[in-house]
Amino acid sequence: MRRSNRIPHLSRAAVLASASAIALAVLLTLLLAGPAHASFWAPQHGGSPNADRIHTLYSIIMVIAVIIFVAVEGALFYALWKFRMRPGAKAEQLHGNTRLEIGWTAGAAAIVLVIGIVTFIMLPGIRNPDDSDADGWQIPASYQTAKDPGLLPPNGKSLNIDVNGQQYAWRFVYPDGDNDRQNNVTAYEEMVVPTGTTVTLDVRSSDVAHSWWIPKLGGKADALPGYTNHTWFKIPRGKEGVYTGNCAELCGRNHANMTARVRAITPEQFTQWLARQKAAIEAAGRGAQQYRAQQAQNDQRSQQGDASQPSGEPVPSPSTVPNDATSPAAQR
Ligand SMILES: [Cu+2]
């Protein structure tokens, strides 16, 4: 039996129909994929002016690219169809067309120039923070913690939060106007911010490379050990809510669990939240101080007790008993 007898001959129409069906299925799958749908054509936006500008710039370049793609592919398929092989027809040999060559060189240069100009016009608005709104959170002058004035909004005021990536969580430290960082308000995974207020971020890492990314609030900022990167966002008034993201740099086994949330609340609510956090930290600090004072007193008492009992069995006090003897591990 010959090989060709076993394989059914497919007509050109059948091949074309199958290829079209596969292409359509792939396209529909991509378009209808739930989470990907919102950001299929362009980056997410709607949470911060820099994210909106990234989206606009991306869309402009996307439209130019789509027009070029359709024109080039259209010309290609037209040529394939128009000049397809026909029985008896002889191909004509052509040499270069100077006008055409100059035309598409100049055309390509013009396209690159347009994209370059648009990008350079829009980049400063993406990189440099906007001023806070008049009804945003009133930032105390002492909160200006960004070292480089170029990273501050024009009015010099922003809520500057320290973002520290560590396997596998984001740690946020809020400024409080003093040099003691031990008593600063600190949060993990969820950053609470006021709306209408420019939030500048110092992005760092304490172990390996991570990447800070809340898609609706702007582009990624790499968190690298030994460096401080900067980014910013400003969630408009009325857009209070939760914005989520994920570490965007493979940083280890639990990278996928390294999520981040930004909870935007009104400036009034933020003032209350900050005061509550600060009060809780101060209460915890006072508790720790009292505990340490009590321990020191106990130590002193037990030393005096030892000194007044030169003979006989010394009475062991908790502080003279080695720690591990009373620890749960030692009792097991
Ligand atoms: Cu990470």
py3Dmol code that shows the C-alpha trace and the ligand (Angstrom):
import py3Dmol

protein = """\
ATOM      1  CA  MET A   1       0.000   0.000   0.000  1.00  0.00           C
ATOM      2  CA  ARG A   2       1.394   3.370  -0.908  1.00  0.00           C
ATOM      3  CA  ARG A   3       1.759   6.063   1.755  1.00  0.00           C
ATOM      4  CA  SER A   4      -0.334   8.631  -0.112  1.00  0.00           C
ATOM      5  CA  ASN A   5      -3.340   6.290  -0.011  1.00  0.00           C
ATOM      6  CA  ARG A   6      -3.441   6.315   3.804  1.00  0.00           C
ATOM      7  CA  ILE A   7      -3.463  10.081   4.212  1.00  0.00           C
ATOM      8  CA  PRO A   8      -6.669  11.708   3.016  1.00  0.00           C
ATOM      9  CA  HIS A   9      -6.034  14.580   0.684  1.00  0.00           C
ATOM     10  CA  LEU A  10      -7.161  17.868   2.187  1.00  0.00           C
ATOM     11  CA  SER A  11      -8.528  20.481  -0.108  1.00  0.00           C
ATOM     12  CA  ARG A  12      -7.070  23.985   0.067  1.00  0.00           C
ATOM     13  CA  ALA A  13     -10.405  25.268   1.387  1.00  0.00           C
ATOM     14  CA  ALA A  14     -10.351  22.725   4.246  1.00  0.00           C
ATOM     15  CA  VAL A  15      -6.802  23.721   5.255  1.00  0.00           C
ATOM     16  CA  LEU A  16      -7.765  27.393   5.173  1.00  0.00           C
ATOM     17  CA  ALA A  17     -10.933  26.748   7.212  1.00  0.00           C
ATOM     18  CA  SER A  18      -9.015  24.760   9.873  1.00  0.00           C
ATOM     19  CA  ALA A  19      -6.292  27.406  10.146  1.00  0.00           C
ATOM     20  CA  SER A  20      -8.905  30.168  10.466  1.00  0.00           C
ATOM     21  CA  ALA A  21     -10.778  28.215  13.141  1.00  0.00           C
ATOM     22  CA  ILE A  22      -7.587  27.699  15.185  1.00  0.00           C
ATOM     23  CA  ALA A  23      -6.613  31.388  14.848  1.00  0.00           C
ATOM     24  CA  LEU A  24     -10.121  32.471  15.899  1.00  0.00           C
ATOM     25  CA  ALA A  25     -10.077  30.123  18.912  1.00  0.00           C
ATOM     26  CA  VAL A  26      -6.678  31.472  20.044  1.00  0.00           C
ATOM     27  CA  LEU A  27      -7.850  35.065  19.606  1.00  0.00           C
ATOM     28  CA  LEU A  28     -11.090  34.466  21.533  1.00  0.00           C
ATOM     29  CA  THR A  29      -9.235  32.682  24.342  1.00  0.00           C
ATOM     30  CA  LEU A  30      -6.856  35.625  24.701  1.00  0.00           C
ATOM     31  CA  LEU A  31      -9.638  38.214  24.537  1.00  0.00           C
ATOM     32  CA  LEU A  32     -12.004  36.451  26.919  1.00  0.00           C
ATOM     33  CA  ALA A  33      -9.399  35.404  29.512  1.00  0.00           C
ATOM     34  CA  GLY A  34     -10.828  37.025  32.650  1.00  0.00           C
ATOM     35  CA  PRO A  35      -7.993  38.740  34.549  1.00  0.00           C
ATOM     36  CA  ALA A  36      -5.929  39.383  31.424  1.00  0.00           C
ATOM     37  CA  HIS A  37      -8.785  41.127  29.670  1.00  0.00           C
ATOM     38  CA  ALA A  38      -8.524  44.381  31.608  1.00  0.00           C
ATOM     39  CA  SER A  39      -4.914  44.884  30.602  1.00  0.00           C
ATOM     40  CA  PHE A  40      -4.697  42.995  27.338  1.00  0.00           C
ATOM     41  CA  TRP A  41      -4.081  45.946  25.010  1.00  0.00           C
ATOM     42  CA  ALA A  42      -2.454  48.463  27.341  1.00  0.00           C
ATOM     43  CA  PRO A  43      -1.183  48.773  30.938  1.00  0.00           C
ATOM     44  CA  GLN A  44      -3.763  49.226  33.697  1.00  0.00           C
ATOM     45  CA  HIS A  45      -4.609  52.756  34.739  1.00  0.00           C
ATOM     46  CA  GLY A  46      -7.213  54.800  36.580  1.00  0.00           C
ATOM     47  CA  GLY A  47      -5.518  54.927  39.991  1.00  0.00           C
ATOM     48  CA  SER A  48      -2.837  57.581  39.557  1.00  0.00           C
ATOM     49  CA  PRO A  49      -1.830  60.263  37.018  1.00  0.00           C
ATOM     50  CA  ASN A  50       1.483  58.540  36.221  1.00  0.00           C
ATOM     51  CA  ALA A  51      -0.350  55.270  35.453  1.00  0.00           C
ATOM     52  CA  ASP A  52      -2.772  57.206  33.222  1.00  0.00           C
ATOM     53  CA  ARG A  53       0.135  58.830  31.363  1.00  0.00           C
ATOM     54  CA  ILE A  54       1.888  55.475  30.900  1.00  0.00           C
ATOM     55  CA  HIS A  55      -1.402  54.157  29.500  1.00  0.00           C
ATOM     56  CA  THR A  56      -1.794  57.134  27.128  1.00  0.00           C
ATOM     57  CA  LEU A  57       1.792  56.895  25.858  1.00  0.00           C
ATOM     58  CA  TYR A  58       1.445  53.153  25.407  1.00  0.00           C
ATOM     59  CA  SER A  59      -1.840  53.577  23.531  1.00  0.00           C
ATOM     60  CA  ILE A  60      -0.392  56.204  21.144  1.00  0.00           C
ATOM     61  CA  ILE A  61       2.539  53.914  20.281  1.00  0.00           C
ATOM     62  CA  MET A  62       0.169  50.944  20.034  1.00  0.00           C
ATOM     63  CA  VAL A  63      -2.075  52.757  17.506  1.00  0.00           C
ATOM     64  CA  ILE A  64       0.947  53.775  15.386  1.00  0.00           C
ATOM     65  CA  ALA A  65       2.263  50.188  15.547  1.00  0.00           C
ATOM     66  CA  VAL A  66      -1.122  48.696  14.584  1.00  0.00           C
ATOM     67  CA  ILE A  67      -1.444  51.040  11.584  1.00  0.00           C
ATOM     68  CA  ILE A  68       2.080  50.094  10.415  1.00  0.00           C
ATOM     69  CA  PHE A  69       1.397  46.394  11.023  1.00  0.00           C
ATOM     70  CA  VAL A  70      -1.865  46.429   9.058  1.00  0.00           C
ATOM     71  CA  ALA A  71      -0.302  48.445   6.206  1.00  0.00           C
ATOM     72  CA  VAL A  72       2.776  46.198   5.914  1.00  0.00           C
ATOM     73  CA  GLU A  73       0.851  42.938   6.237  1.00  0.00           C
ATOM     74  CA  GLY A  74      -1.826  44.247   3.860  1.00  0.00           C
ATOM     75  CA  ALA A  75       0.812  45.108   1.237  1.00  0.00           C
ATOM     76  CA  LEU A  76       2.451  41.722   1.753  1.00  0.00           C
ATOM     77  CA  PHE A  77      -0.786  39.733   1.334  1.00  0.00           C
ATOM     78  CA  TYR A  78      -1.887  41.898  -1.588  1.00  0.00           C
ATOM     79  CA  ALA A  79       1.446  41.192  -3.339  1.00  0.00           C
ATOM     80  CA  LEU A  80       1.176  37.475  -2.565  1.00  0.00           C
ATOM     81  CA  TRP A  81      -2.281  37.383  -4.113  1.00  0.00           C
ATOM     82  CA  LYS A  82      -1.729  39.752  -7.007  1.00  0.00           C
ATOM     83  CA  PHE A  83       1.588  38.303  -8.146  1.00  0.00           C
ATOM     84  CA  ARG A  84       0.919  34.657  -7.337  1.00  0.00           C
ATOM     85  CA  MET A  85       2.252  32.049  -9.733  1.00  0.00           C
ATOM     86  CA  ARG A  86       0.137  31.490 -12.810  1.00  0.00           C
ATOM     87  CA  PRO A  87       0.719  28.887 -15.504  1.00  0.00           C
ATOM     88  CA  GLY A  88       2.588  30.428 -18.382  1.00  0.00           C
ATOM     89  CA  ALA A  89       3.312  33.758 -16.650  1.00  0.00           C
ATOM     90  CA  LYS A  90       6.978  34.768 -16.469  1.00  0.00           C
ATOM     91  CA  ALA A  91       8.306  36.709 -13.471  1.00  0.00           C
ATOM     92  CA  GLU A  92       9.662  40.135 -14.253  1.00  0.00           C
ATOM     93  CA  GLN A  93      13.102  40.986 -12.865  1.00  0.00           C
ATOM     94  CA  LEU A  94      13.184  44.387 -11.142  1.00  0.00           C
ATOM     95  CA  HIS A  95      16.042  46.439  -9.761  1.00  0.00           C
ATOM     96  CA  GLY A  96      15.987  49.003  -6.952  1.00  0.00           C
ATOM     97  CA  ASN A  97      13.575  51.922  -7.013  1.00  0.00           C
ATOM     98  CA  THR A  98      15.444  54.927  -5.615  1.00  0.00           C
ATOM     99  CA  ARG A  99      12.340  56.993  -4.857  1.00  0.00           C
ATOM    100  CA  LEU A 100      10.699  54.128  -2.991  1.00  0.00           C
ATOM    101  CA  GLU A 101      13.845  53.388  -0.981  1.00  0.00           C
ATOM    102  CA  ILE A 102      14.285  57.011   0.027  1.00  0.00           C
ATOM    103  CA  GLY A 103      10.569  57.107   0.840  1.00  0.00           C
ATOM    104  CA  TRP A 104      10.516  54.215   3.270  1.00  0.00           C
ATOM    105  CA  THR A 105      13.798  55.223   4.898  1.00  0.00           C
ATOM    106  CA  ALA A 106      12.490  58.732   5.516  1.00  0.00           C
ATOM    107  CA  GLY A 107       9.097  57.322   6.535  1.00  0.00           C
ATOM    108  CA  ALA A 108      10.652  55.001   9.134  1.00  0.00           C
ATOM    109  CA  ALA A 109      12.810  57.840  10.463  1.00  0.00           C
ATOM    110  CA  ALA A 110       9.729  60.069  10.732  1.00  0.00           C
ATOM    111  CA  ILE A 111       7.841  57.394  12.692  1.00  0.00           C
ATOM    112  CA  VAL A 112      10.757  56.943  15.121  1.00  0.00           C
ATOM    113  CA  LEU A 113      10.993  60.734  15.472  1.00  0.00           C
ATOM    114  CA  VAL A 114       7.281  61.088  16.255  1.00  0.00           C
ATOM    115  CA  ILE A 115       7.438  58.292  18.854  1.00  0.00           C
ATOM    116  CA  GLY A 116      10.599  59.846  20.344  1.00  0.00           C
ATOM    117  CA  ILE A 117       9.069  63.328  20.604  1.00  0.00           C
ATOM    118  CA  VAL A 118       5.818  62.047  22.173  1.00  0.00           C
ATOM    119  CA  THR A 119       7.817  59.945  24.650  1.00  0.00           C
ATOM    120  CA  PHE A 120      10.087  62.821  25.678  1.00  0.00           C
ATOM    121  CA  ILE A 121       7.075  65.099  26.129  1.00  0.00           C
ATOM    122  CA  MET A 122       5.288  62.568  28.359  1.00  0.00           C
ATOM    123  CA  LEU A 123       8.194  61.088  30.354  1.00  0.00           C
ATOM    124  CA  PRO A 124       8.636  63.962  32.841  1.00  0.00           C
ATOM    125  CA  GLY A 125       4.948  63.701  33.820  1.00  0.00           C
ATOM    126  CA  ILE A 126       5.408  59.997  34.429  1.00  0.00           C
ATOM    127  CA  ARG A 127       8.642  60.320  36.374  1.00  0.00           C
ATOM    128  CA  ASN A 128       8.164  63.559  38.345  1.00  0.00           C
ATOM    129  CA  PRO A 129       5.532  63.597  41.091  1.00  0.00           C
ATOM    130  CA  ASP A 130       2.520  65.919  40.832  1.00  0.00           C
ATOM    131  CA  ASP A 131       1.582  68.288  43.630  1.00  0.00           C
ATOM    132  CA  SER A 132      -0.913  67.053  46.200  1.00  0.00           C
ATOM    133  CA  ASP A 133      -4.443  68.385  45.748  1.00  0.00           C
ATOM    134  CA  ALA A 134      -5.563  71.327  47.857  1.00  0.00           C
ATOM    135  CA  ASP A 135      -7.949  69.047  49.759  1.00  0.00           C
ATOM    136  CA  GLY A 136      -5.365  66.289  50.154  1.00  0.00           C
ATOM    137  CA  TRP A 137      -3.728  65.330  53.418  1.00  0.00           C
ATOM    138  CA  GLN A 138      -1.978  68.282  55.038  1.00  0.00           C
ATOM    139  CA  ILE A 139       1.604  67.046  55.197  1.00  0.00           C
ATOM    140  CA  PRO A 140       3.612  68.483  58.089  1.00  0.00           C
ATOM    141  CA  ALA A 141       6.783  70.277  56.976  1.00  0.00           C
ATOM    142  CA  SER A 142       8.834  67.899  59.128  1.00  0.00           C
ATOM    143  CA  TYR A 143       7.673  64.950  56.963  1.00  0.00           C
ATOM    144  CA  GLN A 144       9.844  65.948  54.005  1.00  0.00           C
ATOM    145  CA  THR A 145      12.122  62.955  53.959  1.00  0.00           C
ATOM    146  CA  ALA A 146      13.118  62.566  50.301  1.00  0.00           C
ATOM    147  CA  LYS A 147      16.818  63.422  50.108  1.00  0.00           C
ATOM    148  CA  ASP A 148      16.821  64.536  46.473  1.00  0.00           C
ATOM    149  CA  PRO A 149      14.579  67.582  45.826  1.00  0.00           C
ATOM    150  CA  GLY A 150      14.179  66.379  42.229  1.00  0.00           C
ATOM    151  CA  LEU A 151      12.145  63.464  43.556  1.00  0.00           C
ATOM    152  CA  LEU A 152       9.700  65.712  45.373  1.00  0.00           C
ATOM    153  CA  PRO A 153       6.581  67.344  43.912  1.00  0.00           C
ATOM    154  CA  PRO A 154       6.991  71.008  42.848  1.00  0.00           C
ATOM    155  CA  ASN A 155       5.531  72.245  46.152  1.00  0.00           C
ATOM    156  CA  GLY A 156       8.048  70.078  48.029  1.00  0.00           C
ATOM    157  CA  LYS A 157       5.419  68.151  49.981  1.00  0.00           C
ATOM    158  CA  SER A 158       4.685  64.459  49.771  1.00  0.00           C
ATOM    159  CA  LEU A 159       3.922  61.600  52.067  1.00  0.00           C
ATOM    160  CA  ASN A 160       7.236  59.777  51.730  1.00  0.00           C
ATOM    161  CA  ILE A 161       6.938  56.086  52.587  1.00  0.00           C
ATOM    162  CA  ASP A 162       9.870  53.720  52.888  1.00  0.00           C
ATOM    163  CA  VAL A 163       9.091  50.492  50.993  1.00  0.00           C
ATOM    164  CA  ASN A 164      11.320  47.595  51.922  1.00  0.00           C
ATOM    165  CA  GLY A 165      11.108  44.276  50.075  1.00  0.00           C
ATOM    166  CA  GLN A 166      12.048  41.189  51.991  1.00  0.00           C
ATOM    167  CA  GLN A 167      11.454  37.534  51.305  1.00  0.00           C
ATOM    168  CA  TYR A 168       8.377  37.402  51.171  1.00  0.00           C
ATOM    169  CA  ALA A 169       6.614  40.563  52.267  1.00  0.00           C
ATOM    170  CA  TRP A 170       6.640  44.308  51.743  1.00  0.00           C
ATOM    171  CA  ARG A 171       7.354  46.437  54.782  1.00  0.00           C
ATOM    172  CA  PHE A 172       6.169  50.043  54.866  1.00  0.00           C
ATOM    173  CA  VAL A 173       7.619  52.627  57.238  1.00  0.00           C
ATOM    174  CA  TYR A 174       5.833  55.971  57.562  1.00  0.00           C
ATOM    175  CA  PRO A 175       7.691  59.168  58.412  1.00  0.00           C
ATOM    176  CA  ASP A 176       6.956  60.884  61.723  1.00  0.00           C
ATOM    177  CA  GLY A 177       9.211  63.922  61.679  1.00  0.00           C
ATOM    178  CA  ASP A 178      11.854  62.695  64.133  1.00  0.00           C
ATOM    179  CA  ASN A 179      15.104  60.789  63.674  1.00  0.00           C
ATOM    180  CA  ASP A 180      14.079  57.784  65.770  1.00  0.00           C
ATOM    181  CA  ARG A 181      12.930  55.159  63.263  1.00  0.00           C
ATOM    182  CA  GLN A 182      12.073  52.644  65.992  1.00  0.00           C
ATOM    183  CA  ASN A 183       8.844  54.456  66.857  1.00  0.00           C
ATOM    184  CA  ASN A 184       7.636  55.044  63.294  1.00  0.00           C
ATOM    185  CA  VAL A 185       4.333  53.657  62.106  1.00  0.00           C
ATOM    186  CA  THR A 186       5.054  50.436  60.251  1.00  0.00           C
ATOM    187  CA  ALA A 187       2.843  48.171  58.174  1.00  0.00           C
ATOM    188  CA  TYR A 188       3.298  44.925  56.284  1.00  0.00           C
ATOM    189  CA  GLU A 189       1.670  44.061  52.962  1.00  0.00           C
ATOM    190  CA  GLU A 190      -1.028  46.736  53.214  1.00  0.00           C
ATOM    191  CA  MET A 191      -0.037  50.352  52.706  1.00  0.00           C
ATOM    192  CA  VAL A 192      -2.686  52.815  53.873  1.00  0.00           C
ATOM    193  CA  VAL A 193      -2.598  56.178  52.089  1.00  0.00           C
ATOM    194  CA  PRO A 194      -4.732  59.326  51.872  1.00  0.00           C
ATOM    195  CA  THR A 195      -6.409  60.218  48.561  1.00  0.00           C
ATOM    196  CA  GLY A 196      -5.627  63.495  46.792  1.00  0.00           C
ATOM    197  CA  THR A 197      -2.139  63.317  48.255  1.00  0.00           C
ATOM    198  CA  THR A 198       1.131  62.665  46.469  1.00  0.00           C
ATOM    199  CA  VAL A 199       2.799  59.580  47.888  1.00  0.00           C
ATOM    200  CA  THR A 200       6.496  59.230  47.091  1.00  0.00           C
ATOM    201  CA  LEU A 201       8.130  55.876  47.676  1.00  0.00           C
ATOM    202  CA  ASP A 202      11.721  55.013  48.533  1.00  0.00           C
ATOM    203  CA  VAL A 203      11.938  51.443  47.303  1.00  0.00           C
ATOM    204  CA  ARG A 204      14.623  49.249  48.869  1.00  0.00           C
ATOM    205  CA  SER A 205      15.366  45.607  49.565  1.00  0.00           C
ATOM    206  CA  SER A 206      16.942  43.953  52.548  1.00  0.00           C
ATOM    207  CA  ASP A 207      17.790  40.632  50.906  1.00  0.00           C
ATOM    208  CA  VAL A 208      17.401  39.818  47.182  1.00  0.00           C
ATOM    209  CA  ALA A 209      15.992  41.679  44.151  1.00  0.00           C
ATOM    210  CA  HIS A 210      12.239  42.343  44.291  1.00  0.00           C
ATOM    211  CA  SER A 211      10.030  44.647  42.255  1.00  0.00           C
ATOM    212  CA  TRP A 212       7.282  46.913  43.564  1.00  0.00           C
ATOM    213  CA  TRP A 213       4.287  46.937  41.242  1.00  0.00           C
ATOM    214  CA  ILE A 214       0.704  47.997  41.769  1.00  0.00           C
ATOM    215  CA  PRO A 215      -0.392  48.058  38.099  1.00  0.00           C
ATOM    216  CA  LYS A 216      -3.182  50.649  38.462  1.00  0.00           C
ATOM    217  CA  LEU A 217      -0.837  53.020  40.297  1.00  0.00           C
ATOM    218  CA  GLY A 218       2.002  53.130  37.781  1.00  0.00           C
ATOM    219  CA  GLY A 219       5.032  51.261  36.545  1.00  0.00           C
ATOM    220  CA  LYS A 220       7.328  48.898  38.366  1.00  0.00           C
ATOM    221  CA  ALA A 221      10.135  50.015  40.655  1.00  0.00           C
ATOM    222  CA  ASP A 222      12.878  47.483  41.279  1.00  0.00           C
ATOM    223  CA  ALA A 223      13.831  46.894  44.905  1.00  0.00           C
ATOM    224  CA  LEU A 224      17.531  46.054  44.920  1.00  0.00           C
ATOM    225  CA  PRO A 225      19.844  45.505  47.887  1.00  0.00           C
ATOM    226  CA  GLY A 226      22.159  48.480  48.334  1.00  0.00           C
ATOM    227  CA  TYR A 227      20.101  50.856  46.150  1.00  0.00           C
ATOM    228  CA  THR A 228      17.137  53.107  46.702  1.00  0.00           C
ATOM    229  CA  ASN A 229      14.752  53.531  43.784  1.00  0.00           C
ATOM    230  CA  HIS A 230      11.974  56.075  43.663  1.00  0.00           C
ATOM    231  CA  THR A 231       8.457  56.111  42.362  1.00  0.00           C
ATOM    232  CA  TRP A 232       5.234  57.893  43.231  1.00  0.00           C
ATOM    233  CA  PHE A 233       1.475  57.809  42.896  1.00  0.00           C
ATOM    234  CA  LYS A 234      -1.476  60.009  43.743  1.00  0.00           C
ATOM    235  CA  ILE A 235      -4.887  58.399  44.053  1.00  0.00           C
ATOM    236  CA  PRO A 236      -7.557  61.011  43.231  1.00  0.00           C
ATOM    237  CA  ARG A 237     -10.257  61.973  45.708  1.00  0.00           C
ATOM    238  CA  GLY A 238     -13.309  59.785  45.160  1.00  0.00           C
ATOM    239  CA  LYS A 239     -11.183  56.794  44.132  1.00  0.00           C
ATOM    240  CA  GLU A 240     -10.884  55.425  47.653  1.00  0.00           C
ATOM    241  CA  GLY A 241     -10.472  51.666  47.615  1.00  0.00           C
ATOM    242  CA  VAL A 242      -8.008  48.829  47.483  1.00  0.00           C
ATOM    243  CA  TYR A 243      -5.342  48.510  44.775  1.00  0.00           C
ATOM    244  CA  THR A 244      -3.477  45.241  44.578  1.00  0.00           C
ATOM    245  CA  GLY A 245      -0.250  44.030  43.104  1.00  0.00           C
ATOM    246  CA  ASN A 246       2.395  41.381  43.319  1.00  0.00           C
ATOM    247  CA  CYS A 247       6.179  41.334  43.543  1.00  0.00           C
ATOM    248  CA  ALA A 248       7.259  41.476  39.889  1.00  0.00           C
ATOM    249  CA  GLU A 249      10.741  39.987  40.234  1.00  0.00           C
ATOM    250  CA  LEU A 250      11.208  36.272  40.852  1.00  0.00           C
ATOM    251  CA  CYS A 251      12.693  36.416  44.336  1.00  0.00           C
ATOM    252  CA  GLY A 252      12.538  32.878  45.645  1.00  0.00           C
ATOM    253  CA  ARG A 253      10.317  29.965  46.551  1.00  0.00           C
ATOM    254  CA  ASN A 254       7.401  32.025  47.887  1.00  0.00           C
ATOM    255  CA  HIS A 255       7.637  34.823  45.325  1.00  0.00           C
ATOM    256  CA  ALA A 256       4.026  34.223  44.245  1.00  0.00           C
ATOM    257  CA  ASN A 257       2.845  34.914  47.804  1.00  0.00           C
ATOM    258  CA  MET A 258       4.614  38.267  47.982  1.00  0.00           C
ATOM    259  CA  THR A 259       1.548  40.387  47.425  1.00  0.00           C
ATOM    260  CA  ALA A 260       0.946  44.039  48.200  1.00  0.00           C
ATOM    261  CA  ARG A 261      -2.145  46.139  48.775  1.00  0.00           C
ATOM    262  CA  VAL A 262      -2.595  49.873  48.804  1.00  0.00           C
ATOM    263  CA  ARG A 263      -5.699  50.972  50.701  1.00  0.00           C
ATOM    264  CA  ALA A 264      -6.710  54.523  49.819  1.00  0.00           C
ATOM    265  CA  ILE A 265      -8.843  56.329  52.380  1.00  0.00           C
ATOM    266  CA  THR A 266      -9.882  59.952  52.705  1.00  0.00           C
ATOM    267  CA  PRO A 267      -7.364  62.388  54.253  1.00  0.00           C
ATOM    268  CA  GLU A 268      -9.648  62.719  57.300  1.00  0.00           C
ATOM    269  CA  GLN A 269      -9.725  58.950  57.812  1.00  0.00           C
ATOM    270  CA  PHE A 270      -5.978  58.807  57.252  1.00  0.00           C
ATOM    271  CA  THR A 271      -5.308  61.367  59.985  1.00  0.00           C
ATOM    272  CA  GLN A 272      -7.310  59.196  62.389  1.00  0.00           C
ATOM    273  CA  TRP A 273      -5.639  55.978  61.220  1.00  0.00           C
ATOM    274  CA  LEU A 274      -2.163  57.459  61.642  1.00  0.00           C
ATOM    275  CA  ALA A 275      -3.011  58.739  65.121  1.00  0.00           C
ATOM    276  CA  ARG A 276      -4.373  55.310  66.160  1.00  0.00           C
ATOM    277  CA  GLN A 277      -1.237  53.533  64.861  1.00  0.00           C
ATOM    278  CA  LYS A 278       1.048  56.037  66.541  1.00  0.00           C
ATOM    279  CA  ALA A 279      -0.831  55.700  69.854  1.00  0.00           C
ATOM    280  CA  ALA A 280      -0.633  51.899  69.659  1.00  0.00           C
ATOM    281  CA  ILE A 281       3.125  52.042  69.006  1.00  0.00           C
ATOM    282  CA  GLU A 282       3.674  54.472  71.868  1.00  0.00           C
ATOM    283  CA  ALA A 283       1.600  52.287  74.212  1.00  0.00           C
ATOM    284  CA  ALA A 284       3.629  49.235  73.171  1.00  0.00           C
ATOM    285  CA  GLY A 285       6.850  51.236  73.701  1.00  0.00           C
ATOM    286  CA  ARG A 286       5.726  52.290  77.203  1.00  0.00           C
ATOM    287  CA  GLY A 287       4.836  48.667  78.007  1.00  0.00           C
ATOM    288  CA  ALA A 288       8.270  47.488  76.897  1.00  0.00           C
ATOM    289  CA  GLN A 289       9.941  50.219  78.942  1.00  0.00           C
ATOM    290  CA  GLN A 290       7.963  49.254  82.057  1.00  0.00           C
ATOM    291  CA  TYR A 291       8.877  45.618  81.525  1.00  0.00           C
ATOM    292  CA  ARG A 292      12.571  46.430  81.195  1.00  0.00           C
ATOM    293  CA  ALA A 293      12.462  48.635  84.307  1.00  0.00           C
ATOM    294  CA  GLN A 294      10.767  45.821  86.244  1.00  0.00           C
ATOM    295  CA  GLN A 295      13.402  43.332  85.065  1.00  0.00           C
ATOM    296  CA  ALA A 296      16.231  45.672  86.074  1.00  0.00           C
ATOM    297  CA  GLN A 297      14.632  46.068  89.519  1.00  0.00           C
ATOM    298  CA  ASN A 298      14.332  42.298  89.904  1.00  0.00           C
ATOM    299  CA  ASP A 299      17.987  41.844  88.896  1.00  0.00           C
ATOM    300  CA  GLN A 300      19.072  44.454  91.413  1.00  0.00           C
ATOM    301  CA  ARG A 301      16.993  42.862  94.177  1.00  0.00           C
ATOM    302  CA  SER A 302      18.331  39.389  93.493  1.00  0.00           C
ATOM    303  CA  GLN A 303      21.938  40.676  93.488  1.00  0.00           C
ATOM    304  CA  GLN A 304      21.349  42.402  96.813  1.00  0.00           C
ATOM    305  CA  GLY A 305      19.737  39.193  98.092  1.00  0.00           C
ATOM    306  CA  ASP A 306      22.809  37.157  97.062  1.00  0.00           C
ATOM    307  CA  ALA A 307      25.142  39.640  98.753  1.00  0.00           C
ATOM    308  CA  SER A 308      23.208  39.498 102.057  1.00  0.00           C
ATOM    309  CA  GLN A 309      23.328  35.694 102.120  1.00  0.00           C
ATOM    310  CA  PRO A 310      27.034  34.900 102.187  1.00  0.00           C
ATOM    311  CA  SER A 311      26.439  31.353 103.541  1.00  0.00           C
ATOM    312  CA  GLY A 312      23.784  28.717 102.898  1.00  0.00           C
ATOM    313  CA  GLU A 313      21.828  27.999  99.780  1.00  0.00           C
ATOM    314  CA  PRO A 314      21.247  31.033  97.570  1.00  0.00           C
ATOM    315  CA  VAL A 315      17.594  31.484  96.655  1.00  0.00           C
ATOM    316  CA  PRO A 316      17.316  31.317  92.885  1.00  0.00           C
ATOM    317  CA  SER A 317      15.345  34.158  91.410  1.00  0.00           C
ATOM    318  CA  PRO A 318      13.937  33.972  87.871  1.00  0.00           C
ATOM    319  CA  SER A 319      16.632  36.284  86.580  1.00  0.00           C
ATOM    320  CA  THR A 320      19.526  34.159  87.928  1.00  0.00           C
ATOM    321  CA  VAL A 321      18.159  30.921  86.513  1.00  0.00           C
ATOM    322  CA  PRO A 322      19.606  30.331  83.053  1.00  0.00           C
ATOM    323  CA  ASN A 323      17.012  31.236  80.476  1.00  0.00           C
ATOM    324  CA  ASP A 324      16.940  27.914  78.707  1.00  0.00           C
ATOM    325  CA  ALA A 325      16.267  26.040  81.960  1.00  0.00           C
ATOM    326  CA  THR A 326      12.822  27.648  82.192  1.00  0.00           C
ATOM    327  CA  SER A 327      12.100  27.838  78.511  1.00  0.00           C
ATOM    328  CA  PRO A 328       9.408  25.574  77.118  1.00  0.00           C
ATOM    329  CA  ALA A 329      12.042  23.903  74.943  1.00  0.00           C
ATOM    330  CA  ALA A 330      14.037  22.801  78.004  1.00  0.00           C
ATOM    331  CA  GLN A 331      10.929  21.461  79.753  1.00  0.00           C
ATOM    332  CA  ARG A 332       9.895  19.307  76.834  1.00  0.00           C
TER     333      ARG A 332
END
"""
ligand_1 = """\
1
CU
Cu 9.852 39.471 45.851
"""
view = py3Dmol.view(width=600, height=400)
view.addModel(protein, "pdb")
view.setStyle({"model": 0}, {"cartoon": {"style": "trace"}})
view.addModel(ligand_1, "xyz")
view.setStyle({"model": 1}, {"stick": {}})
view.zoomTo()
view.show()
